[in-house]
Amino acid sequence: MFQTFADVIDAFSSAEALAEAIGEKGVTVRQWRNRDSIPSENARRAQGHADHLARLKAEGISERAKSAAARKEAEPFEAEFT
């Protein structure tokens, strides 16, 4: 679905939105975008959240609802990495 790591990051309304979803700092996510690289320990979580947001967008769900859903959906993705 996404061609580059920057595409994954850009699926979110901001770097801070992705950072919040995966427990990182906004500045860190912006650095990933600039490098077009996400460290492997974060890449699967970021991809999972981006895929989920893309599905919501395809279903026509509002940006505000997407943010709330992304926070709610973070728990299963986080559980994979703990």
C-alpha positions as CSV (number, residue, x, y, z in Angstrom):
1,M,0.0,0.0,0.0
2,F,2.8,2.4,0.9
3,Q,5.8,2.9,-1.3
4,T,8.2,4.6,1.1
5,F,8.6,5.1,4.8
6,A,7.8,8.8,4.2
7,D,4.4,7.6,2.8
8,V,3.8,5.7,6.0
9,I,4.5,8.8,8.1
10,D,2.5,11.0,5.7
11,A,-0.6,8.8,6.3
12,F,-0.9,10.6,9.6
13,S,-2.1,14.2,10.0
14,S,1.3,15.1,11.4
15,A,4.6,13.6,12.6
16,E,3.3,14.2,16.1
17,A,0.2,12.1,15.4
18,L,2.3,9.1,14.4
19,A,4.7,9.8,17.3
20,E,1.8,9.7,19.7
21,A,0.4,6.5,18.2
22,I,3.7,4.6,18.6
23,G,5.1,6.3,21.7
24,E,7.9,8.3,20.1
25,K,8.7,12.0,20.0
26,G,7.6,14.1,17.0
27,V,11.1,15.3,16.3
28,T,12.2,11.6,16.0
29,V,9.4,10.9,13.5
30,R,10.4,13.9,11.4
31,Q,14.0,12.7,11.3
32,W,12.7,9.3,10.0
33,R,10.8,11.1,7.3
34,N,13.9,13.1,6.3
35,R,15.9,9.9,6.1
36,D,13.0,7.9,4.6
37,S,13.9,5.3,7.1
38,I,12.1,4.0,10.2
39,P,14.0,1.8,12.6
40,S,12.9,-1.8,12.4
41,E,11.7,-1.9,16.0
42,N,9.2,0.9,15.0
43,A,8.5,0.1,11.4
44,R,5.9,-2.6,11.9
45,R,3.9,-0.6,14.4
46,A,4.0,2.5,12.2
47,Q,2.9,0.5,9.2
48,G,0.1,-1.1,11.1
49,H,-1.2,2.2,12.3
50,A,-0.9,3.7,8.8
51,D,-2.7,0.8,7.2
52,H,-5.5,1.1,9.8
53,L,-5.8,4.9,9.1
54,A,-5.9,4.2,5.3
55,R,-8.7,1.7,5.8
56,L,-10.7,4.3,7.8
57,K,-10.1,7.0,5.2
58,A,-11.3,4.6,2.5
59,E,-14.4,4.1,4.5
60,G,-14.9,7.9,4.7
61,I,-14.4,8.2,8.4
62,S,-13.5,11.8,9.6
63,E,-10.0,12.9,10.6
64,R,-11.1,13.4,14.2
65,A,-12.6,9.9,14.3
66,K,-9.5,8.4,12.7
67,S,-7.3,10.0,15.5
68,A,-9.5,8.6,18.2
69,A,-9.7,5.2,16.5
70,A,-5.9,5.1,16.0
71,R,-5.4,5.7,19.7
72,K,-7.9,3.0,20.6
73,E,-6.3,0.6,18.1
74,A,-2.8,1.2,19.3
75,E,-3.2,-1.3,22.1
76,P,-3.2,-4.4,19.9
77,F,-0.2,-3.1,17.9
78,E,1.7,-2.2,21.1
79,A,1.0,-5.7,22.6
80,E,2.9,-7.3,19.7
81,F,6.0,-5.4,20.8
82,T,6.0,-5.8,24.6
